[in-house]
């Protein structure tokens, strides 16, 4: 069953951002700002992996997003390709390849800031990543995947907390993520003060909600329902590295 009829994509972030290339809509500006905040660390990681030190990577990341916004590069975006991450990676690659843009970015680094992020935190996150022989492009996509899943988990926890089940998410998420030692159903039931059948039902709903939120998030950066499934497959491929 198709959860995303074609009409539903009219208001996705990526569709709204594409409109920003042609209009001055406040909604478009807000959607673009949210996407930039979501993608700054993948872009930072990409630039660092290209051999730039932490200071220059910070300046270049700021410079890239400043140019993206100020020069309205979205006018050249192709809606038929549909993936914001692909557009952004191509734009970042071209930005780094252009000496003029690179010098502009370095000059802008001490002045106008279009993104609010902690440079020390950014570098700390980057250094925590294991050393690998992956290309900068693949590292960008890995960080995109991890950032996407982090957003999904944050929204899923908020959904649980707002429904009066605060604290239950932390107990059940081990069954979802499969990381670390997972307690038995009986141990979990005792910890939560509910029956084992309620635990199983809760895990089932958790997985359903996780899958739906993940699809909803992906739908914000593609143009069609078919691309959602393609992005899910790509996500699994990226995470398998």
C-alpha positions as a Python dict, from the first residue, in 0.01 Angstrom:
ca = {
    (1, 'X'): (0, 0, 0),
    (2, 'X'): (136, 344, -95),
    (3, 'X'): (146, 556, 219),
    (4, 'X'): (238, 866, 23),
    (5, 'X'): (-10, 965, -249),
    (6, 'X'): (150, 1201, -498),
    (7, 'X'): (-41, 1502, -368),
    (8, 'X'): (114, 1468, -25),
    (9, 'X'): (453, 1574, -158),
    (10, 'X'): (334, 1925, -244),
    (11, 'X'): (425, 2049, 104),
    (12, 'X'): (743, 1852, 177),
    (13, 'X'): (1054, 2043, 282),
    (14, 'X'): (1232, 1975, -47),
    (15, 'X'): (934, 2085, -255),
    (16, 'X'): (902, 2400, -48),
    (17, 'X'): (1275, 2463, -73),
    (18, 'X'): (1259, 2431, -450),
    (19, 'X'): (994, 2700, -445),
    (20, 'X'): (1237, 2917, -249),
    (21, 'X'): (1450, 2936, -562),
    (22, 'X'): (1168, 3123, -732),
    (23, 'X'): (983, 3306, -453),
    (24, 'X'): (1035, 3488, -125),
    (25, 'X'): (794, 3274, 73),
    (26, 'X'): (851, 3273, 449),
    (27, 'X'): (762, 2903, 462),
    (28, 'X'): (1029, 2829, 203),
    (29, 'X'): (1291, 3019, 400),
    (30, 'X'): (1198, 2831, 716),
    (31, 'X'): (1212, 2493, 543),
    (32, 'X'): (1551, 2575, 393),
    (33, 'X'): (1683, 2682, 733),
    (34, 'X'): (1571, 2351, 888),
    (35, 'X'): (1736, 2152, 611),
    (36, 'X'): (2059, 2348, 644),
    (37, 'X'): (2064, 2279, 1017),
    (38, 'X'): (2006, 1911, 945),
    (39, 'X'): (2285, 1885, 687),
    (40, 'X'): (2560, 2105, 827),
    (41, 'X'): (2746, 1821, 998),
    (42, 'X'): (2748, 1593, 689),
    (43, 'X'): (2885, 1891, 492),
    (44, 'X'): (3142, 1965, 764),
    (45, 'X'): (3251, 1600, 766),
    (46, 'X'): (3279, 1602, 387),
    (47, 'X'): (3500, 1911, 392),
    (48, 'X'): (3719, 1777, 676),
    (49, 'X'): (3761, 1451, 484),
    (50, 'X'): (3886, 1652, 189),
    (51, 'X'): (4195, 1739, 395),
    (52, 'X'): (4098, 2075, 544),
    (53, 'X'): (4181, 2134, 909),
    (54, 'X'): (3912, 2201, 1168),
    (55, 'X'): (3937, 2580, 1149),
    (56, 'X'): (3917, 2594, 771),
    (57, 'X'): (3643, 2330, 762),
    (58, 'X'): (3431, 2544, 993),
    (59, 'X'): (3488, 2853, 779),
    (60, 'X'): (3424, 2665, 458),
    (61, 'X'): (3104, 2510, 592),
    (62, 'X'): (2977, 2853, 690),
    (63, 'X'): (3092, 2993, 358),
    (64, 'X'): (2921, 2720, 161),
    (65, 'X'): (2583, 2770, 326),
    (66, 'X'): (2620, 3149, 300),
    (67, 'X'): (2675, 3116, -76),
    (68, 'X'): (2392, 2867, -107),
    (69, 'X'): (2151, 3114, 50),
    (70, 'X'): (2286, 3442, -86),
    (71, 'X'): (2337, 3332, -447),
    (72, 'X'): (2013, 3134, -462),
    (73, 'X'): (2177, 2821, -601),
    (74, 'X'): (1840, 2650, -563),
    (75, 'X'): (1739, 2806, -893),
    (76, 'X'): (1961, 2545, -1061),
    (77, 'X'): (1818, 2252, -863),
    (78, 'X'): (1648, 1986, -1072),
    (79, 'X'): (1321, 1870, -911),
    (80, 'X'): (1320, 1555, -1124),
    (81, 'X'): (1627, 1430, -937),
    (82, 'X'): (1443, 1491, -614),
    (83, 'X'): (1708, 1430, -350),
    (84, 'X'): (1822, 1726, -147),
    (85, 'X'): (2131, 1542, -21),
    (86, 'X'): (2247, 1473, -379),
    (87, 'X'): (2200, 1835, -477),
    (88, 'X'): (2381, 1953, -165),
    (89, 'X'): (2678, 1718, -213),
    (90, 'X'): (2721, 1827, -575),
    (91, 'X'): (2699, 2192, -475),
    (92, 'X'): (2954, 2145, -194),
    (93, 'X'): (3194, 1965, -430),
    (94, 'X'): (3174, 2248, -681),
    (95, 'X'): (3217, 2503, -406),
    (96, 'X'): (3541, 2343, -288),
    (97, 'X'): (3669, 2311, -644),
    (98, 'X'): (3630, 2684, -703),
    (99, 'X'): (3922, 2885, -568),
    (100, 'X'): (3726, 3210, -560),
    (101, 'X'): (3448, 3060, -351),
    (102, 'X'): (3701, 2899, -120),
    (103, 'X'): (3878, 3228, -55),
    (104, 'X'): (3545, 3402, -2),
    (105, 'X'): (3450, 3136, 251),
    (106, 'X'): (3767, 3186, 451),
    (107, 'X'): (3709, 3562, 464),
    (108, 'X'): (3351, 3513, 570),
    (109, 'X'): (3449, 3274, 848),
    (110, 'X'): (3520, 3550, 1100),
    (111, 'X'): (3210, 3750, 1016),
    (112, 'X'): (2862, 3663, 900),
    (113, 'X'): (2735, 3330, 1033),
    (114, 'X'): (2440, 3163, 868),
    (115, 'X'): (2448, 2851, 1084),
    (116, 'X'): (2462, 2821, 1458),
    (117, 'X'): (2680, 2527, 1550),
    (118, 'X'): (2948, 2466, 1807),
    (119, 'X'): (3279, 2427, 1622),
    (120, 'X'): (3438, 2236, 1909),
    (121, 'X'): (3142, 2001, 1922),
    (122, 'X'): (3158, 1955, 1544),
    (123, 'X'): (3526, 1863, 1555),
    (124, 'X'): (3471, 1640, 1856),
    (125, 'X'): (3200, 1450, 1670),
    (126, 'X'): (3422, 1421, 1365),
    (127, 'X'): (3715, 1283, 1565),
    (128, 'X'): (3493, 1025, 1731),
    (129, 'X'): (3428, 865, 1395),
    (130, 'X'): (3650, 560, 1333),
    (131, 'X'): (3927, 599, 1080),
    (132, 'X'): (3831, 458, 743),
    (133, 'X'): (3931, 455, 378),
    (134, 'X'): (3591, 575, 265),
    (135, 'X'): (3577, 859, 16),
    (136, 'X'): (3466, 1204, 138),
    (137, 'X'): (3146, 1154, -61),
    (138, 'X'): (3073, 827, 119),
    (139, 'X'): (3151, 990, 453),
    (140, 'X'): (2900, 1264, 370),
    (141, 'X'): (2637, 1001, 303),
    (142, 'X'): (2720, 810, 621),
    (143, 'X'): (2676, 1125, 825),
    (144, 'X'): (2351, 1195, 641),
    (145, 'X'): (2229, 848, 740),
    (146, 'X'): (2332, 882, 1105),
    (147, 'X'): (2183, 1231, 1130),
    (148, 'X'): (1857, 1109, 978),
    (149, 'X'): (1827, 822, 1225),
    (150, 'X'): (1907, 1053, 1516),
    (151, 'X'): (1623, 1282, 1412),
    (152, 'X'): (1386, 987, 1382),
    (153, 'X'): (1475, 860, 1730),
    (154, 'X'): (1432, 1206, 1878),
    (155, 'X'): (1086, 1239, 1725),
    (156, 'X'): (992, 888, 1830),
    (157, 'X'): (1090, 959, 2189),
    (158, 'X'): (891, 1283, 2184),
    (159, 'X'): (592, 1089, 2053),
    (160, 'X'): (617, 845, 2343),
    (161, 'X'): (668, 1117, 2602),
    (162, 'X'): (378, 1327, 2478),
    (163, 'X'): (143, 1030, 2488),
    (164, 'X'): (193, 983, 2860),
    (165, 'X'): (452, 705, 2828),
    (166, 'X'): (753, 905, 2941),
    (167, 'X'): (1046, 680, 3027),
    (168, 'X'): (909, 380, 2842),
    (169, 'X'): (1100, 467, 2525),
    (170, 'X'): (1438, 435, 2698),
    (171, 'X'): (1344, 87, 2818),
    (172, 'X'): (1210, -39, 2486),
    (173, 'X'): (1448, 122, 2238),
    (174, 'X'): (1702, -159, 2284),
    (175, 'X'): (1458, -391, 2106),
    (176, 'X'): (1445, -141, 1822),
    (177, 'X'): (1814, -68, 1779),
    (178, 'X'): (1956, -406, 1870),
    (179, 'X'): (2262, -249, 2028),
    (180, 'X'): (2401, -368, 2359),
    (181, 'X'): (2242, -633, 2580),
    (182, 'X'): (1864, -646, 2545),
    (183, 'X'): (1660, -759, 2844),
    (184, 'X'): (1411, -1041, 2814),
    (185, 'X'): (1040, -967, 2778),
    (186, 'X'): (990, -1084, 3138),
    (187, 'X'): (1263, -854, 3272),
    (188, 'X'): (1127, -563, 3071),
    (189, 'X'): (772, -628, 3190),
    (190, 'X'): (887, -632, 3551),
    (191, 'X'): (1083, -313, 3505),
    (192, 'X'): (786, -131, 3352),
    (193, 'X'): (524, -291, 3574),
    (194, 'X'): (323, -427, 3282),
    (195, 'X'): (252, -772, 3134),
    (196, 'X'): (476, -950, 2884),
    (197, 'X'): (202, -926, 2622),
    (198, 'X'): (192, -550, 2676),
    (199, 'X'): (569, -539, 2627),
    (200, 'X'): (540, -727, 2298),
    (201, 'X'): (259, -498, 2182),
    (202, 'X'): (464, -195, 2282),
    (203, 'X'): (766, -316, 2085),
    (204, 'X'): (546, -382, 1782),
    (205, 'X'): (400, -30, 1797),
    (206, 'X'): (747, 115, 1852),
    (207, 'X'): (878, -51, 1537),
    (208, 'X'): (574, 59, 1337),
    (209, 'X'): (611, 419, 1454),
    (210, 'X'): (984, 412, 1384),
    (211, 'X'): (928, 296, 1028),
    (212, 'X'): (658, 554, 966),
    (213, 'X'): (857, 844, 1109),
    (214, 'X'): (1160, 737, 905),
    (215, 'X'): (953, 734, 587),
    (216, 'X'): (800, 1070, 674),
    (217, 'X'): (1145, 1221, 723),
    (218, 'X'): (1272, 1082, 394),
    (219, 'X'): (961, 1215, 223),
    (220, 'X'): (1073, 1564, 325),
    (221, 'X'): (1372, 1545, 89),
    (222, 'X'): (1240, 1364, -219),
    (223, 'X'): (976, 1440, -479),
    (224, 'X'): (785, 1114, -524),
    (225, 'X'): (660, 819, -322),
    (226, 'X'): (873, 579, -526),
    (227, 'X'): (1186, 763, -418),
    (228, 'X'): (1106, 702, -52),
    (229, 'X'): (1161, 328, -91),
    (230, 'X'): (1471, 388, -301),
    (231, 'X'): (1613, 613, -29),
    (232, 'X'): (1537, 351, 235),
    (233, 'X'): (1735, 94, 38),
    (234, 'X'): (2018, 341, -6),
    (235, 'X'): (2012, 417, 365),
    (236, 'X'): (2053, 48, 452),
    (237, 'X'): (2336, 22, 202),
    (238, 'X'): (2515, 319, 357),
    (239, 'X'): (2475, 185, 711),
    (240, 'X'): (2617, -154, 608),
    (241, 'X'): (2963, -4, 538),
}
